[in-house]
Amino acid sequence: MPARGRAPAPPLSIWGRLRLVAAVAVMLPLAALVALQAGGISDEWRLGVGLAAVAGVLLAVVAWRISSQVGAYVDELERSRTDFRLALARLGNALESSDDRRALLEIVLESTQAVLDADAAVFYADAGTHLVAKAARGASEVLEARIPHGVGAAGSVAASGRPARWPPAEPAPTAPEPSASTALAVPLYAGGHLFGVLALYGRARPFSPEDLEVITEFARQAQTSIDRTFLHEEARRLSITDGLTGLWNRRHLDLRCSEELDRAARFGEEFALVMCDLDDFSDINNRYGHQVGDAVLVEVSNRLASSTRQVDLVARYGGEEFLLLLPRTDRSGALEVAEKVHAAVCSRPFSTDAGPLAVTVSLGVASHPADGTTVAALVAAADAALYRAKRAGKNQIRVAETPEREAPA
């Protein structure tokens, strides 16, 4: 049988080679001393042997000091790698357990700043043509600052879509970015589109290519979690909005009405409901088709939204019915809103594939607490007022009738 080969010995590391040199250097003066003690060396060689012994001692000292320094550096590097792996693991666990995008960004900023020992960490949200500083550690003065794409360190990363560090890249950080002689930044993506830029600024030594790899890995972790938050938000949005018009649906309306009722009970505030129903909407569907009818509903929703305040809630109640929730609004204020909405819907025709269509709407107004102290009672009061408007000839507004305001029989 052929002899089994011997596995080659692994090559020595730089640290091992230095220690070997140190050991050999120590052996040289020892060998020289042994030779001198044993005799047999001529006088002309004694000086050379002595010098060799001194040189060996010096070489041993230098080699030992270098090997110690290299060893300390290797130990520090290994600790740094271990800290990075632990920080990355903690980051991954934290990101996996949170669906709060703001909290995720705070975790990323804190982790990257700590691992890379940076003076400041900033997250810039992308706004199309510029960045806006939305979160910061060590640089709170930059919050809400705007940086055009292509300007400064963060702006150049947003424009190129590639990670970079300064130096050597240009341009360097530019106000309103934090002032720093060294920086690095990476783009963050969500859903395949630029979501923002993560940037670190300043420390005692320049950032290295390895540091850029570290922040890029952190960014990769963050992007996965940010994508998940968008999916979570989209699922939640779809569960509380109307698929056709984009308005809030009955589920969200009921929740907000209950919240407004609780607020009214605690602080004695008034609020009102306005029920809206398109007149003869079935005729539009029957005559022109449901696609034209859907287009009318979408345009009605746009006109309702543009005719109300930002704090008001506009919901599709069902079919061609819409309900407006008006916080901190009394009966007279609600009537004003109803008149404004009526004018917005009826003042000009609707542009459709079947040509311009004139659409009218009937509205019913109810207010808390005069017309009801529960959500169901208020909705019923607004609905009753709406149908009084329908019976009176449509295309008009009616206010809910409480017993003290009812007309005599």
RODO-2510 file (C-alpha; in nm, 4 decimals, decimal comma):
residues 409
     n   res          X          Y          Z
     1     m     0,0000     0,0000     0,0000
     2     p     0,1262     0,3478    -0,0684
     3     a     0,2291     0,5415     0,2363
     4     r    -0,0314     0,7774     0,3592
     5     g     0,0796     1,1355     0,3018
     6     r     0,1297     1,3712     0,5864
     7     a    -0,0951     1,6782     0,5993
     8     p     0,1093     1,9941     0,5473
     9     a     0,1479     2,2171     0,8480
    10     p    -0,0568     2,5371     0,8376
    11     p     0,1458     2,8498     0,7564
    12     l     0,2501     3,0695     1,0432
    13     s     0,0623     3,3914     1,0979
    14     i     0,2458     3,7238     1,1018
    15     w     0,2223     3,7205     1,4802
    16     g     0,3748     3,3703     1,4908
    17     r     0,6578     3,4679     1,2576
    18     l     0,7486     3,7651     1,4741
    19     r     0,7559     3,5475     1,7836
    20     l     0,9802     3,2990     1,5987
    21     v     1,2178     3,5814     1,5046
    22     a     1,2217     3,6943     1,8659
    23     a     1,3002     3,3426     1,9854
    24     v     1,5841     3,3029     1,7331
    25     a     1,7205     3,6443     1,8256
    26     v     1,7296     3,5395     2,1897
    27     m     1,9097     3,2159     2,1035
    28     l     2,1889     3,3985     1,9148
    29     p     2,3369     3,5824     2,2148
    30     l     2,2897     3,2734     2,4299
    31     a     2,4833     3,0632     2,1781
    32     a     2,7526     3,3284     2,1607
    33     l     2,7877     3,3341     2,5384
    34     v     2,8132     2,9556     2,5502
    35     a     3,0828     2,9670     2,2829
    36     l     3,2801     3,2294     2,4733
    37     q     3,2595     3,0294     2,7951
    38     a     3,3718     2,7112     2,6210
    39     g     3,6718     2,8825     2,4664
    40     g     3,8138     2,7797     2,1350
    41     i     3,7396     3,1121     1,9742
    42     s     4,0300     3,3268     1,8611
    43     d     4,0718     3,6796     1,9951
    44     e     3,9856     3,8381     1,6596
    45     w     3,6445     3,6659     1,6696
    46     r     3,5649     3,7631     2,0277
    47     l     3,4713     4,1207     1,9304
    48     g     3,2441     3,9940     1,6495
    49     v     3,0755     3,7444     1,8776
    50     g     3,0201     4,0144     2,1388
    51     l     2,8667     4,2499     1,8831
    52     a     2,6475     3,9666     1,7543
    53     a     2,5318     3,8989     2,1080
    54     v     2,4404     4,2657     2,1628
    55     a     2,2641     4,2811     1,8221
    56     g     2,0753     3,9629     1,9065
    57     v     1,9527     4,1089     2,2334
    58     l     1,8375     4,4296     2,0615
    59     l     1,6687     4,2310     1,7842
    60     a     1,4952     4,0134     2,0406
    61     v     1,3632     4,3180     2,2290
    62     v     1,2407     4,4883     1,9100
    63     a     1,0838     4,1698     1,7738
    64     w     0,9135     4,0974     2,1046
    65     r     0,7704     4,4504     2,1291
    66     i     0,6432     4,4371     1,7710
    67     s     0,4874     4,0949     1,8269
    68     s     0,3175     4,2239     2,1438
    69     q     0,1767     4,5260     1,9592
    70     v     0,0552     4,3093     1,6720
    71     g    -0,0983     4,0688     1,9197
    72     a    -0,2809     4,3526     2,0951
    73     y    -0,4069     4,4785     1,7591
    74     v    -0,5275     4,1299     1,6633
    75     d    -0,7029     4,0940     1,9981
    76     e    -0,8693     4,4358     1,9545
    77     l    -0,9755     4,3470     1,6013
    78     e    -1,1232     4,0190     1,7172
    79     r    -1,3116     4,1947     1,9986
    80     s    -1,4376     4,4476     1,7451
    81     r    -1,5598     4,1706     1,5159
    82     t    -1,7266     3,9975     1,8094
    83     d    -1,8932     4,3239     1,9172
    84     f    -2,0128     4,3780     1,5600
    85     r    -2,1591     4,0283     1,5369
    86     l    -2,3334     4,0713     1,8729
    87     a    -2,4617     4,4171     1,7782
    88     l    -2,5872     4,2859     1,4439
    89     a    -2,7644     3,9989     1,6186
    90     r    -2,9258     4,2369     1,8706
    91     l    -3,0231     4,4679     1,5856
    92     g    -3,1828     4,1823     1,3951
    93     n    -3,3823     4,0738     1,7016
    94     a    -3,4976     4,4299     1,7700
    95     l    -3,5966     4,4912     1,4089
    96     e    -3,7884     4,1654     1,3911
    97     s    -3,9924     4,2527     1,7013
    98     s    -4,1055     4,6002     1,5935
    99     d    -4,3468     4,7308     1,3308
   100     d    -4,2903     5,0934     1,4333
   101     r    -4,0816     5,2529     1,1586
   102     r    -3,9695     5,5415     1,3798
   103     a    -3,8500     5,2982     1,6481
   104     l    -3,6674     5,0923     1,3851
   105     l    -3,4754     5,3959     1,2638
   106     e    -3,3819     5,4914     1,6207
   107     i    -3,2469     5,1392     1,6763
   108     v    -3,0378     5,1565     1,3580
   109     l    -2,8986     5,5001     1,4465
   110     e    -2,8079     5,3940     1,7998
   111     s    -2,6472     5,0671     1,6865
   112     t    -2,4373     5,2100     1,4041
   113     q    -2,3210     5,5084     1,6071
   114     a    -2,2122     5,2832     1,8957
   115     v    -2,0377     5,0170     1,6850
   116     l    -1,8466     5,2678     1,4685
   117     d    -1,7875     5,5172     1,7517
   118     a    -1,9222     5,8063     1,5431
   119     d    -1,9865     6,1548     1,6804
   120     a    -2,3270     6,1805     1,5104
   121     a    -2,5767     5,9644     1,3205
   122     v    -2,8586     6,1044     1,1070
   123     f    -3,1433     5,9532     0,9071
   124     y    -3,2633     6,1621     0,6125
   125     a    -3,6034     6,0777     0,4593
   126     d    -3,6289     6,1093     0,0830
   127     a    -3,8782     6,3706    -0,0415
   128     g    -3,8339     6,3304    -0,4166
   129     t    -3,5921     6,6102    -0,4993
   130     h    -3,4364     6,6550    -0,1566
   131     l    -3,3720     6,4885     0,1787
   132     v    -3,5232     6,5881     0,5141
   133     a    -3,3455     6,5044     0,8425
   134     k    -3,6044     6,3100     1,0442
   135     a    -3,3991     6,1410     1,3181
   136     a    -3,0596     6,2153     1,4694
   137     r    -2,8238     6,1174     1,7508
   138     g    -2,5551     6,3635     1,8513
   139     a    -2,6815     6,6240     1,6024
   140     s    -3,0318     6,7336     1,7033
   141     e    -2,9731     7,0744     1,5442
   142     v    -3,0087     6,9243     1,1949
   143     l    -3,3633     6,7901     1,2463
   144     e    -3,6027     6,8947     0,9675
   145     a    -3,3105     7,0393     0,7680
   146     r    -3,3450     6,9980     0,3903
   147     i    -3,0624     6,8833     0,1619
   148     p    -3,1084     6,8796    -0,2182
   149     h    -3,0121     6,5622    -0,4024
   150     g    -2,6489     6,5811    -0,5140
   151     v    -2,5482     6,8322    -0,2446
   152     g    -2,3142     6,7362     0,0394
   153     a    -2,2316     6,3861     0,1556
   154     a    -2,5878     6,2632     0,2146
   155     g    -2,7266     6,4366    -0,0948
   156     s    -2,4662     6,2802    -0,3221
   157     v    -2,5540     5,9313    -0,1931
   158     a    -2,9229     6,0010    -0,2566
   159     a    -2,8422     6,1084    -0,6124
   160     s    -2,6070     5,8174    -0,6945
   161     g    -2,7837     5,5449    -0,4979
   162     r    -2,4453     5,4081    -0,3861
   163     p    -2,2738     5,3972    -0,0431
   164     a    -1,9775     5,6344    -0,0005
   165     r    -1,7272     5,7595     0,2579
   166     w    -1,5387     6,0897     0,2932
   167     p    -1,2491     6,1041     0,2389
   168     p    -1,1747     5,9948    -0,0310
   169     a    -1,5118     6,0558    -0,2000
   170     e    -1,6467     6,3997    -0,2796
   171     p    -1,8381     6,6122    -0,1988
   172     a    -1,7650     6,6309     0,1709
   173     p    -2,0367     6,6997     0,4304
   174     t    -2,1930     7,0400     0,3644
   175     a    -2,4169     7,2506     0,5905
   176     p    -2,6792     7,1833     0,7162
   177     e    -2,5094     6,8441     0,7633
   178     p    -2,3067     6,8099     1,0856
   179     s    -1,9563     6,9510     1,0475
   180     a    -1,7077     6,6629     1,0286
   181     s    -1,3745     6,5758     0,8686
   182     t    -1,4856     6,2193     0,8018
   183     a    -1,8225     6,0681     0,7191
   184     l    -1,9940     5,7790     0,5498
   185     a    -2,3472     5,7224     0,4220
   186     v    -2,5624     5,4512     0,2642
   187     p    -2,8973     5,4668     0,0844
   188     l    -3,1994     5,2877     0,2299
   189     y    -3,4608     5,1374    -0,0008
   190     a    -3,8187     5,0255     0,0632
   191     g    -4,0370     4,8627    -0,1976
   192     g    -3,7597     4,9074    -0,4544
   193     h    -3,7576     5,2859    -0,4149
   194     l    -3,5249     5,5211    -0,2263
   195     f    -3,6614     5,5612     0,1259
   196     g    -3,3817     5,7703     0,2748
   197     v    -3,0117     5,7962     0,3617
   198     l    -2,8332     5,6816     0,6771
   199     a    -2,5200     5,8890     0,7498
   200     l    -2,2519     5,8859     1,0205
   201     y    -2,0292     6,1846     1,0909
   202     g    -1,6960     6,2357     1,2680
   203     r    -1,4592     6,0398     1,4901
   204     a    -1,0905     6,0537     1,5901
   205     r    -0,9707     5,8459     1,2904
   206     p    -1,1130     5,8355     0,9369
   207     f    -1,3775     5,5794     0,8536
   208     s    -1,2350     5,2776     0,6688
   209     p    -1,3705     5,0593     0,3875
   210     e    -1,4474     4,7999     0,6563
   211     d    -1,6581     5,0598     0,8405
   212     l    -1,8546     5,1194     0,5225
   213     e    -1,9181     4,7449     0,4989
   214     v    -2,0453     4,7501     0,8583
   215     i    -2,2973     5,0302     0,7985
   216     t    -2,4017     4,8687     0,4691
   217     e    -2,4820     4,5455     0,6539
   218     f    -2,6816     4,7369     0,9150
   219     a    -2,8680     4,9125     0,6329
   220     r    -2,9477     4,5776     0,4714
   221     q    -3,1007     4,4563     0,7971
   222     a    -3,2994     4,7786     0,8322
   223     q    -3,4337     4,7670     0,4751
   224     t    -3,5866     4,4239     0,5295
   225     s    -3,7693     4,5433     0,8399
   226     i    -3,8771     4,8737     0,6855
   227     d    -4,0252     4,6815     0,3920
   228     r    -4,2210     4,4772     0,6449
   229     t    -4,3593     4,7907     0,8113
   230     f    -4,4832     4,9165     0,4735
   231     l    -4,6597     4,5850     0,4116
   232     h    -4,8096     4,5999     0,7607
   233     e    -4,9302     4,9567     0,7090
   234     e    -5,0727     4,8741     0,3670
   235     a    -5,2664     4,5797     0,5079
   236     r    -5,3998     4,7985     0,7873
   237     r    -5,4917     5,0755     0,5437
   238     l    -5,6802     4,8345     0,3203
   239     s    -5,8755     4,7086     0,6205
   240     i    -6,0085     5,0554     0,7093
   241     t    -6,0460     5,2273     0,3709
   242     d    -6,2907     5,1923     0,0853
   243     g    -6,1365     5,0156    -0,2110
   244     l    -6,3021     5,2337    -0,4768
   245     t    -6,2864     5,5869    -0,3394
   246     g    -5,9966     5,5627    -0,0916
   247     l    -6,2174     5,7189     0,1784
   248     w    -6,2462     5,5692     0,5263
   249     n    -6,4892     5,2770     0,5519
   250     r    -6,7643     5,1969     0,8040
   251     r    -6,5231     5,0127     1,0314
   252     h    -6,2973     5,3133     1,0780
   253     l    -6,5936     5,5511     1,0950
   254     d    -6,7501     5,3578     1,3826
   255     l    -6,4186     5,3645     1,5713
   256     r    -6,3721     5,7398     1,5228
   257     c    -6,7313     5,8164     1,6155
   258     s    -6,6869     5,6224     1,9403
   259     e    -6,3652     5,8134     2,0148
   260     e    -6,5385     6,1451     1,9471
   261     l    -6,8266     6,0455     2,1741
   262     d    -6,5807     5,9670     2,4560
   263     r    -6,4065     6,3017     2,4015
   264     a    -6,7384     6,4845     2,4130
   265     a    -6,8316     6,3093     2,7377
   266     r    -6,4986     6,4005     2,9029
   267     f    -6,4617     6,7592     2,7846
   268     g    -6,8178     6,8635     2,7022
   269     e    -6,7342     6,9237     2,3359
   270     e    -6,9890     6,9207     2,0565
   271     f    -6,9583     6,7330     1,7301
   272     a    -7,1851     6,6693     1,4350
   273     l    -7,2639     6,4216     1,1587
   274     v    -7,3709     6,4990     0,8010
   275     m    -7,5271     6,2190     0,5969
   276     c    -7,4985     6,2626     0,2163
   277     d    -7,6811     6,0612    -0,0505
   278     l    -7,6589     6,1090    -0,4275
   279     d    -7,9979     6,1643    -0,5865
   280     d    -8,1185     5,9084    -0,8428
   281     f    -7,7774     5,7439    -0,8597
   282     s    -7,9293     5,4156    -0,9778
   283     d    -8,0394     5,5939    -1,2951
   284     i    -7,6743     5,6730    -1,3753
   285     n    -7,5748     5,3076    -1,3338
   286     n    -7,8707     5,1830    -1,5367
   287     r    -7,8276     5,4331    -1,8183
   288     y    -7,4514     5,4690    -1,8493
   289     g    -7,3125     5,1584    -1,6784
   290     h    -7,1334     5,0917    -1,3519
   291     q    -6,7973     5,2201    -1,4756
   292     v    -6,9451     5,5671    -1,5215
   293     g    -7,1205     5,5308    -1,1874
   294     d    -6,7908     5,4404    -1,0178
   295     a    -6,6224     5,7424    -1,1765
   296     v    -6,8966     5,9658    -1,0333
   297     l    -6,8483     5,8149    -0,6854
   298     v    -6,4731     5,8771    -0,7003
   299     e    -6,5231     6,2402    -0,8049
   300     v    -6,7870     6,2921    -0,5343
   301     s    -6,5418     6,1614    -0,2746
   302     n    -6,2777     6,4068    -0,3996
   303     r    -6,5189     6,6996    -0,3778
   304     l    -6,6294     6,6009    -0,0277
   305     a    -6,2696     6,5729     0,0920
   306     s    -6,1737     6,9112    -0,0571
   307     s    -6,4776     7,0792     0,1015
   308     t    -6,4004     6,9726     0,4594
   309     r    -6,1288     7,0426     0,7135
   310     q    -5,8294     6,8193     0,7704
   311     v    -5,9659     6,7217     1,1138
   312     d    -6,3000     6,6150     0,9646
   313     l    -6,3542     6,2551     0,8641
   314     v    -6,5162     6,1670     0,5316
   315     a    -6,6316     5,8047     0,4974
   316     r    -6,8169     5,6019     0,2419
   317     y    -7,1146     5,4736     0,4367
   318     g    -7,2410     5,2364     0,1699
   319     g    -7,3385     5,2456    -0,1972
   320     e    -7,3890     5,6123    -0,2885
   321     e    -7,4107     5,7270     0,0771
   322     f    -7,1336     5,9217     0,2516
   323     l    -7,1037     6,0320     0,6140
   324     l    -6,9080     6,3298     0,7458
   325     l    -6,7838     6,3374     1,1069
   326     l    -6,7188     6,6970     1,2172
   327     p    -6,5304     6,7248     1,5507
   328     r    -6,5776     7,0387     1,7671
   329     t    -6,8639     7,1533     1,5477
   330     d    -7,2093     7,2636     1,6626
   331     r    -7,5343     7,2462     1,4637
   332     s    -7,4914     7,5785     1,2884
   333     g    -7,1320     7,4963     1,1956
   334     a    -7,2418     7,1593     1,0592
   335     l    -7,5110     7,3277     0,8516
   336     e    -7,2465     7,5556     0,6995
   337     v    -7,0350     7,2535     0,6083
   338     a    -7,3384     7,0814     0,4541
   339     e    -7,4089     7,3872     0,2402
   340     k    -7,0477     7,3987     0,1272
   341     v    -7,0523     7,0289     0,0382
   342     h    -7,3839     7,0661    -0,1444
   343     a    -7,2411     7,3483    -0,3542
   344     a    -6,9220     7,1538    -0,4300
   345     v    -7,1168     6,8540    -0,5609
   346     c    -7,3938     7,0344    -0,7479
   347     s    -7,2277     7,3521    -0,8780
   348     r    -7,0612     7,1966    -1,1838
   349     p    -7,1149     6,8835    -1,3956
   350     f    -6,9103     6,5686    -1,3581
   351     s    -6,6757     6,4843    -1,6456
   352     t    -6,7258     6,1187    -1,7471
   353     d    -6,6744     5,8915    -2,0472
   354     a    -7,0450     5,9409    -2,1212
   355     g    -7,0015     6,3168    -2,1271
   356     p    -7,0711     6,5786    -1,8571
   357     l    -7,3315     6,4677    -1,6020
   358     a    -7,5218     6,6866    -1,3573
   359     v    -7,5391     6,5237    -1,0134
   360     t    -7,7324     6,6416    -0,7090
   361     v    -7,7128     6,5358    -0,3468
   362     s    -7,9436     6,5405    -0,0438
   363     l    -7,8012     6,5902     0,3047
   364     g    -7,9123     6,5396     0,6661
   365     v    -7,7457     6,7067     0,9670
   366     a    -7,7421     6,5868     1,3307
   367     s    -7,5404     6,7156     1,6271
   368     h    -7,4326     6,5871     1,9672
   369     p    -7,5829     6,6004     2,2242
   370     a    -7,9052     6,7673     2,1012
   371     d    -7,9907     6,4962     1,8472
   372     g    -7,8521     6,1936     2,0315
   373     t    -7,6037     6,0799     2,2939
   374     t    -7,4960     5,7566     2,1230
   375     v    -7,3422     5,6930     1,7833
   376     a    -7,6432     5,4875     1,6728
   377     a    -7,8872     5,7634     1,7765
   378     l    -7,6884     6,0325     1,5952
   379     v    -7,6599     5,8292     1,2754
   380     a    -8,0339     5,7549     1,2891
   381     a    -8,1116     6,1268     1,3383
   382     a    -7,8914     6,2299     1,0430
   383     d    -8,0431     5,9540     0,8295
   384     a    -8,3983     6,0624     0,9166
   385     a    -8,3131     6,4233     0,8249
   386     l    -8,1684     6,3006     0,4929
   387     y    -8,4872     6,1174     0,3999
   388     r    -8,6966     6,4206     0,4881
   389     a    -8,4849     6,6056     0,2308
   390     k    -8,5542     6,3263    -0,0183
   391     r    -8,9298     6,3399     0,0427
   392     a    -8,9262     6,7175     0,0113
   393     g    -8,7988     6,6954    -0,3475
   394     k    -8,4266     6,6000    -0,3133
   395     n    -8,1230     6,8220    -0,3806
   396     q    -8,1522     6,9980    -0,0434
   397     i    -8,0422     6,9960     0,3222
   398     r    -8,2440     6,9130     0,6340
   399     v    -8,1491     6,9344     1,0009
   400     a    -8,2532     6,6598     1,2444
   401     e    -8,5742     6,7330     1,4316
   402     t    -8,5706     6,6811     1,8050
   403     p    -8,9059     6,6882     1,9896
   404     e    -8,8664     7,0523     2,0914
   405     r    -8,8017     7,1589     1,7311
   406     e    -9,0635     6,9466     1,5554
   407     a    -9,3267     7,1349     1,3606
   408     p    -9,6805     7,1114     1,5014
   409     a    -9,8995     6,8503     1,3397
***
